[in-house]
Amino acid sequence: MQLPFVTLDVFTSTRFEGNPLAVISVPASRKTELTQAKKQKIAQEFNLSETVFMHEPSSSPSSNDDDDDQKKEKEGATHLQIDIFTIESELPFAGHPTIGSAVVAKFHWYPAVDTLLTKSGPIHIAESPPSGQGRSMRARISHDVRLHQKTLADVIPAAQHASFPGLSHRLPAVRDAELRAPVFSIVRGMTFALVQLPSLELLGRLDRGLRLDFDHLPGPSLLDEDRQPAGFVARYYYGKEEEEDGDVNVRKIRTRMLELGFEDPATGSAASALAAYLTGADRAEHVRFEITQGVEMGRRSVIQVETKAEVQQGGDMKIRELWLGGEAVVVQYGTLVVD
């Protein structure tokens, strides 16, 4: 089996910055042959933070692009199923795979596409003006947000706060922020401890090698009972940037993701979670965020998030719309050979 693929750098218009992504085209005739186990092995072969499998929207037994009927069907496709894999497991949703897939679909393979079908729900996509040389897309995220009742301080015994493996003990101020950080889900199965730090200087001093085992915390479940199983859980660190002479209606934030034993250049799902949480905490009805990540590792990424919310009858804020946006540039095209 031979499958075409493309790699991109996402959340950037500059090649070799942003977050790398592989998108593999899966012909409709090969869908049943490409098992979950094979997809996982392929993701491990690419060894990127995420790999996407984009399923061709056709029941035709032919995968030859020279076939006129199939070409028309592909060009007229509006809905595309995508599966997102890390090197360890499948994810229901992830940000840079969504934006990267949107760019590949809209500008390379399926120009009529307007919706990506993910495990977390349908995601409407639309082109947006680029700020650089890349292609820019926006995606309306099918969110299911939840601020969980517990923090790490509640599930790790107090006697272990100063020694529990995976916490930032070298930087006590960071460790204390980790313990009290709000735990927030953007969708079921994607949850982040949102760790606010008092300065960008402290953000730059984080330890890259730490890994907190969220699956084996010693106390009660970190997530609310009705959100089990937990799925993917990680820490997302952030510090607020000073406003410069520019668009004062955009909140600028610097972030880092260091959880799985490595640093992630851009984490769109975590950026979406952070934006949704801050919108609710600030009781804001319409907010635009510019979230910059990956600076410390030389892969600067710029993630755009726009939220719209409304006050409910009981006084709580409800996120009505959440749009994730950014640019992406193609780095390479190729063919994957699968036995």
N, C-alpha and C positions, 0 to 999 in steps of 0.2 A: 504494500500500500504506500503510495506517495502522496503527501499532503503539502500544499503550498503554505508558506508562512511568511510573516513580515515581523520585524522587530522595530520598535519605536522607542524614543525617549519622550516621556510624558510629563506634562506640567512645565514645559520649557519650549523655547523656539531655537535652542542651541544644542546641536548634537553633542553627545557625551556629557550632558548635564541632565537634570531631571531624573526620572525613575524609569529604568529600562522595562520593556514589556514585550513578550512574544505573543502574537495572535496567529493561531493555526486554523486554516479553513478545513472544515469537515464536510465532505460531500454527503448528500442525503442518502446515497446508496451505501455509504460506509458507516453510517451512524451506529448500527448495532454491533459492528466489528470493533469499534473503538470503545472498549470497556472502560469502566472507572479505573481499574488497575492499570491499564495501558496509559490512560491520561495522566495518572499519578507518576508513572515512570517517565513519561515525556516531560512533565514539569520538572522532575528531578534532573533530567538531562540538560534542560535549558538552565537550570539552577538560578533562576531569577526570583524575585520576591513573589511574582505572580505570572502565570501563563494562562492565556485564554483560548478556549476552543469555540470557534464560531461556526454554528451549524448552518449549512446551506439551506435556504428556504425553498426546497424543491423536492418533489416526489419522483422526478425523472430518474431513471436508472443510469443515465449518462452524466458524467462529470466533465465532459469536453466543452470548453468555453466556445468552440467554434460552432456548436449546435445552436442554430438561430432561435429555436423555441425556448431552449433553456436560458440563453442569454437574455431574451426578453423577460422571462420569468424572474431571473435574478435582478434585472434592472428595475422591475416593478415591485420588488419585495419591500414591504413596509415594516415587518416584524422579524426580528432575528433572535434566535436562542443563543445565549453564550453561557459557557461553564467556566468558572474561575477556580484555578488551583494554585495553592502555594506548593512548596516542595514537600509539605507534610500532609495537606488535606485540601478538600474542596471548601470554598467559601460561598456563602449566600450572596454576598455583595462586597465589592471593593472599589475604591474610587479611581485609582489610576488605570485599572483594567477597563472601567466603564468609559472613561474619556478616550483612552487609546483605542478601544473597540469602536467607539463612535466615529473617530477619525478614519480608521481603516474602512469601516462600512460605508460611510458617506462619501469619501473622496477617492476610494480605490476599488471596492468590490460591489457595493450595493447602494447606488446613489439615491434611490428613493426611500431608503430606510428612515423611519421616524421613531421606532421603538425597539429597545433591547429587552429581551425576556430573560430575567435572572431568577435565581432561586428565591430571592427576596421579593420578587414582583416585577411588573413591567416598568421600564424606565424610558420616558419620552426624551428624545434628543433633538437638538436644534443647533444649527451653525451660529457662531457668534464672530464678531470682527476680531481678527488676530492683532496682537500688539507687536509681533515680530515676524519671522520668516516661516513659522509653523502654521498648522491648521488649528483652528480653535472651535471647540464645541461646548455646549451646555447640556446638562442632563438633569431632568427633574427626578429626584430620588424618591422611590417608594419607601418612605420612612415608617418606622413603628417605634417611636422614641420612648424611653423609660429612664427616669432617674431612680436608681435603686436605693433602698433604705440603708444599706450597710456600706461601710468603707473597710479598707484593709485593717484599720485599727480595731474594728469590731470583730474580725475573724482571726486575727493573729493575737494570741495572748499577750497581755501587756508586758509580761516578764521576758518575752521574746522580741519585743520591738527593737531592741538595740543589737540583736544578733541574728535575726531570722534571715536565712539565705536568700539572696536576690535583691534585698533592699540596699539603698545607697548609703551604707554605713560610713564610707570615707567622707561623705558630705552630710553631716547630721541635719542641716537645714533642708536638704533634698529629701532625706529619709522621712523627716517629719511631714513634709508636704505630700509624700507618697502615701503615708498612713492615713492622712485625713482627706485625700483627694476624692471628689465625688465620682461615683461609678455610673456611667451613662451608656445606654445602648442606642445606637442609631437605627438598627433593625434587630430582629431576633437573631441571635447567633453572632453578633458583632458588637462587642462591648469594650469600653475604654475607661481606665482610671485617669481622669483629666487632672494632671499635676501642674498647678500654677506655681511658678518660681518668681522670686522677687526681683530678679535682674537677668538681663541677657548674658552677663558675665558668668553667672552661676549656670545658666543653660549651656554655655560652652564648655563647662568643666565636667559634664556628666560622664560616668563610666560606661564604655561601650560594651564591655564583656558580661554585664550582669544579665541574668535570666531568672525571673520570678516564676515559679511553678504554680500557676493559677489553678491547675487541676488537683493539686494536693495541698491546699491551704488547711491549717490545723483546726479551725473553728467551724462554725456554721457556714452555709453557702453564702458566697459574696453576693450573688444575684438573688433577686426576689424569687420566691418559690415557683411562681407561674411562668418564669422565664428559664426554666431548666429543660434540656441541658444547656449549659452556658455557651458552648461553641468557642469562638475565638475571643480571648480576653487579653488585653495588653495595656501598658502604661503609655500615655501621650503627654509629653512635657511641653509647656508653653510659657512664654513671657510676652508681655505687651510692648510693642514698639512705640517710641515717641512719635506723635503726629508731626509730619513735615508739611511744608507748603505744597499742598496738593488737594486731592479730594477729601475733605474733612468728613464726608459721609461714609467713607470706607474705614473700617477698623482694621488696623494692621497688627498682625501677630506673628511672632517667630516660634517655631515648634521643632521638636525632635522626637523621633521614635527609635528607641533602643530597647528591644524586648526579647527577640528570639536569638540572642547571642550575636546579633549584628545590628547595624544601623540602616534604617529604611530611608531612602532619599525623599519620598513623598508618600503620604498616607491619606488618600482622599476620604476614606471612610471615617478615619479619626478626625480629620478636619471638619467633616460634615457633623460628626457628633459634637465636637467642640463648639461649632457655630450654633447648633441647635440648643445646646446647654446654655451658652451665654445669652442667646436671645431670650430664653425663658427666665434666666436669672436676672437679666436687666429689664424684663417686662417690656421688650421692644416689639413693635409691630412690623417693622421692615428694616432689615439690616443687611449691609454688604460687607463681606470680610475679604481681606487679602492675606493669606496665610503663607508664609515663606518657610520652607523646610529644606534640609539637606545642605545648608551653607557650610557647616563644620566639616563635612566630608567631601567638599568640592563638587557637589552635584546640586546646585541651587535649583529649587523648584518653587513655582508660584501657583498656588491653589486659590481659585476664586469660589466663594460660597455666598449665596444670597438666600435669606430666609424671610418668609412672611408669616406672621402669627396673629392670633386674635385672642382676646380675653373671653374665657368661658363664663357661664352663669355662676359657677362657684368661685370664680376669681382666678383660676389657673390659666396659664397661657397654653394655647394649642398651636403647634406648628402646622400651618396650612400648606405651605409650599417650601421646598428646599431644593435649590438649584446648585449643582456642582459644575464648575467650569474650569477650562484651561486649554493650553496649547499642546501639540505633539508634533514631532518630526520623525519621519521614517529614517531608519539607519541602514537596514538591510532587507533584501528579499531572498528567499531560499526555498528549498524543497526538503521536507522531512521524510525519511524512509522508515516505515514501520513494518515489522514482520507480522 
